[in-house]
Amino acid sequence: MINHLKYVRFLLFPISWIYGSVVVLRNFLFDKQISVFKSTKFDIPTISVGNITAGGTGKTPFIEYLIRLLSDKYKITTISRGYGRKTKGIIIANPETLVTEIGDEPMQFFSKFYPKINVAVGEERAIAIPHLLAEKPETQVVLLDDAFQHRYVKPHFSILLIDYNRLVFKDFLLPVGLLREPISGLNRADVIVITKCPTAIGYKKEYIKLKLAKYIKQRWKPIFYTSIEYANPVQIFGQNELEENSKVVLICGIAQNQVFINYVRSKYDVIEAFEFNDHHNYSEKDMAKIASVLENISESFTVLTTEKDAVKLQNEAFKPVFEEFGLHFLPIEIKFISNEEQFKRLVLKSITNIS
C-alpha cells in the first residue's frame, strides 16, 4: 500500500508543479498590482487569519480568541466566505438566520458572541466590506476568516497559522500534499502562529523556528506557539450527564480531526465513531444511518461531537435521534504557550496605528 501511494504521488507531481506555477504567477501579479490583480486596503482596521495549508489549522478557535481579545473595546464584525452554505452573495447574520445560509463556522461565531459582534459572509471580501460598513456603520474592526489567499483585500495585520502536526516544510503543494501555495508565502504574514502544539513543546520551538527561517526574508518576524484546550462538555439534547471515562459515540466532521479524536479517546471510552468530511451538512439519510447504529448498541452511552458540528446537529429535526442517549459537544479554545502579551500588543498596535 505504501509503495502504491508513493507511485500515485509521483504521478501527481506534474500537476502539482503546474498548480504551483499558476499560484506563483498570481502572487507575482498581486505583488506588482498588475491589471485586475489589485489589492484594496480599507481605512477600517482589518485583521486576517489564514493559512497556506488546506484545512484544519485552527482558524475558528483563533478567530474566537481575537473576538474575546477585542470585543470589549471595539465593535467587531467577522467576514467569512461561508464554506458549505447553500446561499450566495453577502449575508449579515441575524437571529433568524439558519446555518445553511451562512455556514457552520460563521454560525458558531454568531451563536457564541452575538449581539456583541456582527457576523457576515461573502465570497468577495473586497465587495463585502463596503456593503458591511454601509449596513453596520458601527463596525470598528473587521476580522477576515480564512483570507490569506484572498488577496483582493490587503489587511492591516495578517496572522498565518501552521498546524504543528502538519508543518509546512514537511509538506508539498496540492494535489501531492496540502499546501495551497509555496512556503515563500509566509513572507506576507505579519506574525506566524504554530497551532495544536503539545504544551511541553521544549526544544521543538527552536527547531521549527530554524526550519522556517530558511523561507522567511525578515528574520525578526514573530513566531508564536499555541495549544488546544478543551472545556467541559456542553449538553444539547437529553438529560444524560457526561463524565470522564463514560462510554461515548463520536460524531466528527472537521478537517485534520486526529487531535480531537485522540483527546476524546484519552478522556472517554469511544465505542463507535462516525467520521465525516469537513463542513459536512448532515442529512436525513445521515441521521437514519446514525439512528440505526445507536439503537442497536446494548450498553449505556452518550453521543459526543465537535463544537463546529454541534451548530448543525442541534437542529430540532434531529432531536429524536439523540434525545434518549444525550448529545454533547466539547468547546475548544486556543492557549498561548508563551509570549501571549507580546502577541496582544502587536494586534492592538495594528488597530491603534490606523484608528
N, C-alpha and C positions, 0 to 999 in steps of 0.2 A: 504493500500500500504506500509506504514512504517513497519508494522509487517511482511509483506511478505519479504521486503528487509532484515530485521533482521534475518529472517529464512534462507534466501539464504546465507547471510554472515556466519551464524552459520555452515551451511553445508560446506562452503569453508574453514573453519579454519584448518581441517586436511591437505588440500592441501597446505595451507599457511605454516603450520608447516614443512611439507616435503621440500617445496621450501626453507624456511629459513635454515633448516639443511644443505641442499646442499650448499647454499651460505656461511654459516659459515665454512664448511669444506674447500671449495675453498679458502676462505680468509686465513684460517689457513695454508694451503699448500703454498700459496704465501708468507705469513709472514715468514715461515720457509725455503722457497726456495727449496721445495721438488720435485724431479723428473722433470716433464716438467713444473711445476708451478714456473717459474723463471722470475724475472723482469730484464730488461736491463735499465741501466742508461747511457745515452749518454753524450758525452763530451760537446755537444752544449746545451745551456740553453733551457729547456723545461718547459712550464707553462701549467698546466692542469686546465680546467674549467669544472666542472661537478656537479652532484647532487646524492642523494640517493633516489630521488623520480622520478617516471616515468613521464617525460614530463612537460613542462610549468613553469620552474623556472626562465627563463630569460637568458639562456646561450648565445643566439645570441647577444642581445644588450651588454652583458658583454664582450664577445669576441671583439666586436667593440670598447668598452671602452678601452680595453687593446691595441688594434691597434692604437687608437688615442694617447694613452699614450706613446707608444714605437716606433712607426714607423718613427718619425722624427730623431731618434738616431740610430735605429737598422733596419736591413733588416729582416722583419717578414715573416714567412710562416705559414699559418693555415693548420692544418690537421684535417679533419672530416671523419666520416665513410661514409657520403653521403647518409643518410637515404632517401629512396624513389626513388633513382636514378634507371635507367634501365640498368646500366652497372655494371661490377665487376672489382676488381683489383685496381691498383694505377693509378690515373689520375691527372696530373698537369694542371690546367685550363689555357686556352689561349683565345684570343678574338673570336675565332671560336667555343668555347665550348658551348654546349647547357645545359639548366637547367636540362634536362632529363638525362644528362651524369654525373652530379656531385651532383644534389640535390638542393633544394631551398635555404637552409641556406648558403652553400658554394658559390652559385651563388650570393647571396646577398652580401657576403664579397667581391667577385670579382668585381661586378658591382659598388660598392661604393669606393673601395680602390686600385684596380689595375690601373697602374703598380707599385704603391708604395709598394705593398706586393705581395707575391705569395700565391696561394690557391691550396691545394691538397686534394684529397680524397683517402682513402684506409681503408679497413676493419681491416687489421692488422697493427697497427701503428708501431710496432717493426720492421716490414719489410718496411713500407712506409718511415720511417725516413732515413735510409741509402740510399734508392732509391732517395729520395728528395735531399739529400745532394750531391749525385753524379750528379743530373740534375741541381740543383740550389745551387752551392757551395757558392754563396754569402750570403746564409741564415745565420743569426746570432742568431735568437731566433725562436723557434717553439712554436706555440700556439696549444694545443691539445683540440679540441672541444668535449665535452661530453665523457671524457675519465676516469672518476673516477673509474668505474668498469673495465676498460681495464688495467689490472694490469701487462701485459707483458712489459709495459713501466713504469719505475719509474720516475716521473717528479721531477725536481729540486724544483718546487713550485706548490702546489696543492690548488686550490680555490674551496671550496664547497658552492654551492648556495642552499638556502632554501626559498621557497615561504612563505611569511608572511600569505597568505590566506590558506596555507596547511602546517602548522607547523608539523614537523616530530614526535614530541612527542604526537601528537593527531592522528597519522596515524597508519596503520597496514601494514604488509608485503603483497605483491602480493600473490594471487589474491583478498584477502579480502580488502586490501587498495591499496596504490600506492607506498609503499616503495620497492625499488629494493633490499635492504639489511637491516640488523638490524641497529638500530640507533648507535650502537657502532662503525660503520664505520666512523663516524665523526672524530675519532681519527687519521685517515690517512691524514686529511686535515691540511694544514699549517694555513689557515685562513677560517673562515666561514662568508658568506655574506647573510644576510636576505634581500630578494628582494621584490619588489612590496609593500613596506611599505607605509602607509599614511605619509605625510610629518610631520604631528603633531602626531608622534607616542607616545611621552610622556613616561609615566611610563611603557608602554609595553616593552620597551627596557630592563629594568631590569628584568621584568617578564620572558621574553624569555631567557635571559642570565642565570637566576637561574634554569630554567627548563632544559636547555641544559647542565648545569654544572653537572647534575646527570649522564650524559653519557660520559663526557669528562675527561680523566685522567690528562691532562695537564691544570691546572687551568688558566695558562697565555694565552691560545690560544685566539688570537684576534677575536672578533666578530664585524662585521660592518653592517650598515643598509642603504639600498638604496631604492629609489623610482623610479617610471617610469615618464618620461616626454615626452609628445607628441609634436612634432614640427608642423608647419603649413602644411596642406595637399599639396601633390605634384601631379600635373596633369600628367597622362599618355596618355590618349586619349581624344579627344573632345576639345571644347572651353569653356565649361561652368565653371564659377567660383564657388567655394565652400565657402560660407560664413557661419558664425555662425548662428545656428537655421535653416539653409537650410534643406529641405527635402532630405533624402538620402535613398538609398537601400544599405544594408550592405552585403558584401561577406566576410566570415571569415572561414579560415581553419587552426587554430592554437590550440595547447593544452591549457587547462585551460583558455578559451577565455573570461571569465566573466569580468575580469578587463578591457579588451579592449572594450567589448560591453557596459559596464557601462559608460566608458569615452565617447564613441560616443553618447550614449543617453543623456549625460549631456550637450553636445555641439550642437547636431543636432536632427532633428525630423526624427527618423527612421520609415519609413512607410512599409518596408519589409526587411527581413533578411534571407540570405542563410548561414546556418552553415554546415561546412564540417569537417571531421576528420583532425587531424594534418598531415601535409605533403601531403595533398590531391593533386593528379595530375589531373588537370582539363581536361576533355574530351570534344569531340564534343557533346556528349549526355548532359553533364552538361550545355554547352553553349546554346543548344537548349531549355533546360528547363528554364534557366535564361532569355533567349531572349523572350520566350513566356510570362513570367510574366511581364517583363519590358514593352513590347509593349502594355499590357492591363492596364497599370497604366495611369490614365487620368490626374493627376496633374504633375507639373514640379518637377523634382528631379535630383540628381546626384548619381552615384554609388561610393561607398567608400569601400576600402579594407585595409588589413594589409600590412605592408612593405614586409613580407615574402610571402604572396600570390601574391603580385604585380610582383615578378620576373617571375611568371608563367602566370599570366593573361595578361601581356604586349606582349604576343605572337601576331604577326601581323595577324595570322589566326583568332584571337578573336576580332580584332579591329572593324569589322562591328557590333558586338553585343553592343559595348559600345560607339562608336563614337558619336552617336546622343545625348546621355544623359551625356557623360563625365565620365571618370574613374579616381579616385584619390586614393592615399594611404597616410597613416599617418606615417611619420618617427618616430622612437622611440629611446630614449636614457635613460641610467640609470644615476641617480644623487645620490651622497652620501649625506646622511642627516647630518653626522658629521664625523670627523676624516679621511677625504679623504687624507690629506697629509701623515698621518701615513701609510695608505694603499699603497700609491705610493712608499713610502720609502721601504716598505717590498718587493714589486715587484721588484724594481730596485736593491735592495741589493741581491736578489736571482739570478740576472743576473751577477752583477759585481763580486760576490763571486767566479764565475767559469769562467768568460770571460777572 
